Amino acid sequence: HRAEAQVWNEQGDAGDLPGTAQTTVGNGGLTTINGQLANPSDVDMYCLNLDFAGASAICLQCVVTQGPDVWFFDAAGNGIAATTTCQAGCKQMILTVPTGTYYVAVSYDGLLPQSPNGPIWNFSNQPQHAPDGPGAPGPVVAWAGSPNVQPINPYQLQLQNFSYCASPVPVQNSSWGRLKAIYR
């Protein structure tokens, strides 16, 4: 089914940092990520690729501004953009970044990514904005704050112009049994 190949469903619990982020695996474009925040302090981070030179978009479906927030990081874990305001049912980012590997994270409102120097973003409810906290620049190493648990959970990220982080490894047909039968 071609449409299913473009959807990634969270496997178990996605990690919260680049080293433990869930690697999306598939071929072609990745249009949707479905996940669930297991508890108030849970953060889900996913690895994805951008193969398209030009604008790309991420939309986290929302119903209230205090619902889950979406965060975007480069391959080194440095913050690029965040969206913490629900507008027309979407916490949206329009990104113009070079092709490469990136991370997208979802957390409850009030739970902020931290670098060794503090919060990468200041707490606020804003449309898309660049890192503005004392921890920027710097890679995400932890999450802290007072989570405000509001809907929507489970969540859905809609992606435009992204692809899977890794391709599936083809499974080779086993020939050992045949070899054994021939050379007994």
Phi and psi in degrees as GROMACS dihedral restraints (atoms count N, CA, C in turn):
[ dihedral_restraints ]
;  ai    aj    ak    al  type     phi  dphi    fc
    3     4     5     6     1   -63.5    20    10
    4     5     6     7     1   -41.7    20    10
    6     7     8     9     1   -62.0    20    10
    7     8     9    10     1   -37.7    20    10
    9    10    11    12     1   -66.1    20    10
   10    11    12    13     1   -28.6    20    10
   12    13    14    15     1   -66.6    20    10
   13    14    15    16     1   -15.3    20    10
   15    16    17    18     1   -99.2    20    10
   16    17    18    19     1     4.7    20    10
   18    19    20    21     1  -115.0    20    10
   19    20    21    22     1   133.8    20    10
   21    22    23    24     1  -112.2    20    10
   22    23    24    25     1   125.0    20    10
   24    25    26    27     1  -103.0    20    10
   25    26    27    28     1   129.5    20    10
   27    28    29    30     1   -49.1    20    10
   28    29    30    31     1   131.9    20    10
   30    31    32    33     1  -100.9    20    10
   31    32    33    34     1   111.4    20    10
   33    34    35    36     1    65.3    20    10
   34    35    36    37     1  -127.4    20    10
   36    37    38    39     1  -121.4    20    10
   37    38    39    40     1   117.1    20    10
   39    40    41    42     1   -63.3    20    10
   40    41    42    43     1   142.1    20    10
   42    43    44    45     1   -69.1    20    10
   43    44    45    46     1   172.7    20    10
   45    46    47    48     1  -109.3    20    10
   46    47    48    49     1    -0.7    20    10
   48    49    50    51     1  -132.8    20    10
   49    50    51    52     1   160.9    20    10
   51    52    53    54     1   -52.5    20    10
   52    53    54    55     1   -37.2    20    10
   54    55    56    57     1   -69.4    20    10
   55    56    57    58     1   -20.6    20    10
   57    58    59    60     1  -119.9    20    10
   58    59    60    61     1     5.6    20    10
   60    61    62    63     1   -60.1    20    10
   61    62    63    64     1   150.9    20    10
   63    64    65    66     1   -76.9    20    10
   64    65    66    67     1   126.6    20    10
   66    67    68    69     1   -84.0    20    10
   67    68    69    70     1   118.8    20    10
   69    70    71    72     1   -76.2    20    10
   70    71    72    73     1   134.4    20    10
   72    73    74    75     1  -126.2    20    10
   73    74    75    76     1   125.4    20    10
   75    76    77    78     1   172.5    20    10
   76    77    78    79     1  -174.7    20    10
   78    79    80    81     1  -119.4    20    10
   79    80    81    82     1   142.7    20    10
   81    82    83    84     1    86.2    20    10
   82    83    84    85     1  -162.7    20    10
   84    85    86    87     1   -72.6    20    10
   85    86    87    88     1   147.5    20    10
   87    88    89    90     1  -112.0    20    10
   88    89    90    91     1   115.1    20    10
   90    91    92    93     1  -107.2    20    10
   91    92    93    94     1   -20.0    20    10
   93    94    95    96     1  -146.7    20    10
   94    95    96    97     1   138.2    20    10
   96    97    98    99     1  -122.4    20    10
   97    98    99   100     1   125.2    20    10
   99   100   101   102     1  -108.3    20    10
  100   101   102   103     1   129.0    20    10
  102   103   104   105     1  -148.2    20    10
  103   104   105   106     1   179.2    20    10
  105   106   107   108     1  -146.4    20    10
  106   107   108   109     1   133.0    20    10
  108   109   110   111     1   -83.9    20    10
  109   110   111   112     1   117.9    20    10
  111   112   113   114     1   -72.1    20    10
  112   113   114   115     1   -29.7    20    10
  114   115   116   117     1  -158.0    20    10
  115   116   117   118     1   172.6    20    10
  117   118   119   120     1   -57.2    20    10
  118   119   120   121     1   -31.5    20    10
  120   121   122   123     1   -96.0    20    10
  121   122   123   124     1     5.4    20    10
  123   124   125   126     1   -72.7    20    10
  124   125   126   127     1   139.0    20    10
  126   127   128   129     1  -129.8    20    10
  127   128   129   130     1   134.4    20    10
  129   130   131   132     1  -111.9    20    10
  130   131   132   133     1   124.2    20    10
  132   133   134   135     1  -121.6    20    10
  133   134   135   136     1   138.5    20    10
  135   136   137   138     1  -126.8    20    10
  136   137   138   139     1   142.5    20    10
  138   139   140   141     1   -91.0    20    10
  139   140   141   142     1   133.6    20    10
  141   142   143   144     1  -145.4    20    10
  142   143   144   145     1   164.5    20    10
  144   145   146   147     1  -114.3    20    10
  145   146   147   148     1   150.6    20    10
  147   148   149   150     1  -116.8    20    10
  148   149   150   151     1   112.7    20    10
  150   151   152   153     1  -104.8    20    10
  151   152   153   154     1     1.8    20    10
  153   154   155   156     1  -112.0    20    10
  154   155   156   157     1   123.9    20    10
  156   157   158   159     1   -85.7    20    10
  157   158   159   160     1   110.2    20    10
  159   160   161   162     1   147.2    20    10
  160   161   162   163     1  -165.2    20    10
  162   163   164   165     1   -76.3    20    10
  163   164   165   166     1   139.2    20    10
  165   166   167   168     1  -127.2    20    10
  166   167   168   169     1   165.4    20    10
  168   169   170   171     1  -140.3    20    10
  169   170   171   172     1   149.4    20    10
  171   172   173   174     1  -132.5    20    10
  172   173   174   175     1   133.5    20    10
  174   175   176   177     1  -130.9    20    10
  175   176   177   178     1   123.1    20    10
  177   178   179   180     1   -99.3    20    10
  178   179   180   181     1   117.1    20    10
  180   181   182   183     1   -61.3    20    10
  181   182   183   184     1   138.5    20    10
  183   184   185   186     1  -147.7    20    10
  184   185   186   187     1   162.4    20    10
  186   187   188   189     1  -126.3    20    10
  187   188   189   190     1   -22.1    20    10
  189   190   191   192     1  -139.3    20    10
  190   191   192   193     1   153.2    20    10
  192   193   194   195     1   -61.3    20    10
  193   194   195   196     1   -34.0    20    10
  195   196   197   198     1   -80.3    20    10
  196   197   198   199     1     7.8    20    10
  198   199   200   201     1   -73.5    20    10
  199   200   201   202     1  -176.3    20    10
  201   202   203   204     1   -54.0    20    10
  202   203   204   205     1   147.7    20    10
  204   205   206   207     1  -106.2    20    10
  205   206   207   208     1   161.6    20    10
  207   208   209   210     1  -123.1    20    10
  208   209   210   211     1   138.8    20    10
  210   211   212   213     1  -129.3    20    10
  211   212   213   214     1   145.0    20    10
  213   214   215   216     1  -129.2    20    10
  214   215   216   217     1   129.2    20    10
  216   217   218   219     1  -128.6    20    10
  217   218   219   220     1   153.9    20    10
  219   220   221   222     1   -80.9    20    10
  220   221   222   223     1  -178.4    20    10
  222   223   224   225     1   -62.6    20    10
  223   224   225   226     1   -24.4    20    10
  225   226   227   228     1   -89.8    20    10
  226   227   228   229     1    -1.1    20    10
  228   229   230   231     1    89.0    20    10
  229   230   231   232     1     9.5    20    10
  231   232   233   234     1   -80.7    20    10
  232   233   234   235     1   137.8    20    10
  234   235   236   237     1   -66.3    20    10
  235   236   237   238     1   140.5    20    10
  237   238   239   240     1  -117.3    20    10
  238   239   240   241     1   -48.9    20    10
  240   241   242   243     1  -154.9    20    10
  241   242   243   244     1   154.8    20    10
  243   244   245   246     1  -141.3    20    10
  244   245   246   247     1   153.1    20    10
  246   247   248   249     1  -134.4    20    10
  247   248   249   250     1   121.3    20    10
  249   250   251   252     1  -126.2    20    10
  250   251   252   253     1    15.9    20    10
  252   253   254   255     1  -124.6    20    10
  253   254   255   256     1   130.4    20    10
  255   256   257   258     1   -84.9    20    10
  256   257   258   259     1   122.4    20    10
  258   259   260   261     1  -132.5    20    10
  259   260   261   262     1   120.1    20    10
  261   262   263   264     1    54.8    20    10
  262   263   264   265     1    41.2    20    10
  264   265   266   267     1    78.3    20    10
  265   266   267   268     1    16.5    20    10
  267   268   269   270     1  -148.5    20    10
  268   269   270   271     1   132.3    20    10
  270   271   272   273     1   -95.9    20    10
  271   272   273   274     1   103.0    20    10
  273   274   275   276     1  -112.4    20    10
  274   275   276   277     1   145.3    20    10
  276   277   278   279     1  -126.1    20    10
  277   278   279   280     1   134.1    20    10
  279   280   281   282     1  -110.4    20    10
  280   281   282   283     1   117.2    20    10
  282   283   284   285     1  -115.3    20    10
  283   284   285   286     1   137.3    20    10
  285   286   287   288     1  -124.7    20    10
  286   287   288   289     1    89.1    20    10
  288   289   290   291     1  -128.4    20    10
  289   290   291   292     1   158.7    20    10
  291   292   293   294     1   -63.6    20    10
  292   293   294   295     1   158.8    20    10
  294   295   296   297     1   -62.2    20    10
  295   296   297   298     1   153.4    20    10
  297   298   299   300     1   149.4    20    10
  298   299   300   301     1  -166.2    20    10
  300   301   302   303     1   -95.3    20    10
  301   302   303   304     1   137.2    20    10
  303   304   305   306     1  -138.4    20    10
  304   305   306   307     1   169.2    20    10
  306   307   308   309     1  -126.1    20    10
  307   308   309   310     1   137.9    20    10
  309   310   311   312     1  -120.1    20    10
  310   311   312   313     1   137.0    20    10
  312   313   314   315     1  -128.7    20    10
  313   314   315   316     1   150.9    20    10
  315   316   317   318     1  -125.7    20    10
  316   317   318   319     1   131.5    20    10
  318   319   320   321     1  -142.3    20    10
  319   320   321   322     1   160.9    20    10
  321   322   323   324     1   -66.9    20    10
  322   323   324   325     1   149.2    20    10
  324   325   326   327     1   -53.2    20    10
  325   326   327   328     1   135.4    20    10
  327   328   329   330     1    97.0    20    10
  328   329   330   331     1   -13.0    20    10
  330   331   332   333     1   -99.5    20    10
  331   332   333   334     1   113.7    20    10
  333   334   335   336     1  -112.5    20    10
  334   335   336   337     1   144.0    20    10
  336   337   338   339     1   -70.5    20    10
  337   338   339   340     1   138.9    20    10
  339   340   341   342     1  -117.6    20    10
  340   341   342   343     1   140.5    20    10
  342   343   344   345     1  -105.4    20    10
  343   344   345   346     1   179.0    20    10
  345   346   347   348     1   -59.1    20    10
  346   347   348   349     1   -19.3    20    10
  348   349   350   351     1  -101.3    20    10
  349   350   351   352     1     9.9    20    10
  351   352   353   354     1   117.8    20    10
  352   353   354   355     1  -164.7    20    10
  354   355   356   357     1   -61.7    20    10
  355   356   357   358     1   134.3    20    10
  357   358   359   360     1   -72.9    20    10
  358   359   360   361     1   -35.5    20    10
  360   361   362   363     1  -119.9    20    10
  361   362   363   364     1   145.7    20    10
  363   364   365   366     1   -75.3    20    10
  364   365   366   367     1   150.6    20    10
  366   367   368   369     1   -66.0    20    10
  367   368   369   370     1   126.0    20    10
  369   370   371   372     1  -168.5    20    10
  370   371   372   373     1   165.2    20    10
  372   373   374   375     1  -114.1    20    10
  373   374   375   376     1   101.4    20    10
  375   376   377   378     1  -136.9    20    10
  376   377   378   379     1   156.7    20    10
  378   379   380   381     1   -66.8    20    10
  379   380   381   382     1  -172.0    20    10
  381   382   383   384     1   -46.6    20    10
  382   383   384   385     1   130.7    20    10
  384   385   386   387     1  -151.3    20    10
  385   386   387   388     1   152.0    20    10
  387   388   389   390     1   -76.5    20    10
  388   389   390   391     1   163.1    20    10
  390   391   392   393     1   -54.9    20    10
  391   392   393   394     1   134.9    20    10
  393   394   395   396     1  -136.0    20    10
  394   395   396   397     1    10.9    20    10
  396   397   398   399     1   -95.5    20    10
  397   398   399   400     1   171.9    20    10
  399   400   401   402     1   -64.5    20    10
  400   401   402   403     1   -19.3    20    10
  402   403   404   405     1   -85.6    20    10
  403   404   405   406     1     1.6    20    10
  405   406   407   408     1  -102.8    20    10
  406   407   408   409     1   133.8    20    10
  408   409   410   411     1   -79.1    20    10
  409   410   411   412     1   159.3    20    10
  411   412   413   414     1   157.7    20    10
  412   413   414   415     1   149.0    20    10
  414   415   416   417     1   -76.7    20    10
  415   416   417   418     1   150.7    20    10
  417   418   419   420     1   -69.2    20    10
  418   419   420   421     1   127.1    20    10
  420   421   422   423     1  -123.9    20    10
  421   422   423   424     1   -10.7    20    10
  423   424   425   426     1  -167.8    20    10
  424   425   426   427     1   173.4    20    10
  426   427   428   429     1  -129.6    20    10
  427   428   429   430     1   140.2    20    10
  429   430   431   432     1  -150.1    20    10
  430   431   432   433     1   160.6    20    10
  432   433   434   435     1   137.2    20    10
  433   434   435   436     1  -169.2    20    10
  435   436   437   438     1  -113.8    20    10
  436   437   438   439     1    98.2    20    10
  438   439   440   441     1   -64.7    20    10
  439   440   441   442     1   138.2    20    10
  441   442   443   444     1  -109.5    20    10
  442   443   444   445     1   103.7    20    10
  444   445   446   447     1   -81.1    20    10
  445   446   447   448     1   109.3    20    10
  447   448   449   450     1  -132.3    20    10
  448   449   450   451     1   164.5    20    10
  450   451   452   453     1   -65.6    20    10
  451   452   453   454     1   166.5    20    10
  453   454   455   456     1   -99.9    20    10
  454   455   456   457     1   133.3    20    10
  456   457   458   459     1  -150.4    20    10
  457   458   459   460     1   123.1    20    10
  459   460   461   462     1   -62.4    20    10
  460   461   462   463     1   160.2    20    10
  462   463   464   465     1  -113.2    20    10
  463   464   465   466     1   165.2    20    10
  465   466   467   468     1  -137.3    20    10
  466   467   468   469     1   128.2    20    10
  468   469   470   471     1  -102.3    20    10
  469   470   471   472     1   129.6    20    10
  471   472   473   474     1  -105.8    20    10
  472   473   474   475     1   130.5    20    10
  474   475   476   477     1  -119.3    20    10
  475   476   477   478     1   145.6    20    10
  477   478   479   480     1  -130.1    20    10
  478   479   480   481     1   125.6    20    10
  480   481   482   483     1    74.1    20    10
  481   482   483   484     1    23.5    20    10
  483   484   485   486     1  -108.7    20    10
  484   485   486   487     1   162.1    20    10
  486   487   488   489     1  -134.9    20    10
  487   488   489   490     1   173.5    20    10
  489   490   491   492     1   -63.5    20    10
  490   491   492   493     1   153.6    20    10
  492   493   494   495     1   -73.8    20    10
  493   494   495   496     1   -32.2    20    10
  495   496   497   498     1  -141.6    20    10
  496   497   498   499     1   153.2    20    10
  498   499   500   501     1   -92.0    20    10
  499   500   501   502     1   148.4    20    10
  501   502   503   504     1   -65.4    20    10
  502   503   504   505     1   147.4    20    10
  504   505   506   507     1   -85.5    20    10
  505   506   507   508     1   122.0    20    10
  507   508   509   510     1   -64.4    20    10
  508   509   510   511     1   141.0    20    10
  510   511   512   513     1   -92.2    20    10
  511   512   513   514     1   123.8    20    10
  513   514   515   516     1   -83.9    20    10
  514   515   516   517     1   142.1    20    10
  516   517   518   519     1   -63.6    20    10
  517   518   519   520     1   136.0    20    10
  519   520   521   522     1   -76.1    20    10
  520   521   522   523     1   129.4    20    10
  522   523   524   525     1  -116.3    20    10
  523   524   525   526     1     1.2    20    10
  525   526   527   528     1   -60.7    20    10
  526   527   528   529     1   -42.1    20    10
  528   529   530   531     1   -62.2    20    10
  529   530   531   532     1   -40.4    20    10
  531   532   533   534     1   -66.6    20    10
  532   533   534   535     1   -42.2    20    10
  534   535   536   537     1   -61.2    20    10
  535   536   537   538     1   -43.5    20    10
  537   538   539   540     1   -60.8    20    10
  538   539   540   541     1   -42.1    20    10
  540   541   542   543     1   -65.4    20    10
  541   542   543   544     1   -35.2    20    10
  543   544   545   546     1   -73.3    20    10
  544   545   546   547     1   -40.7    20    10
  546   547   548   549     1  -104.8    20    10
  547   548   549   550     1    34.7    20    10
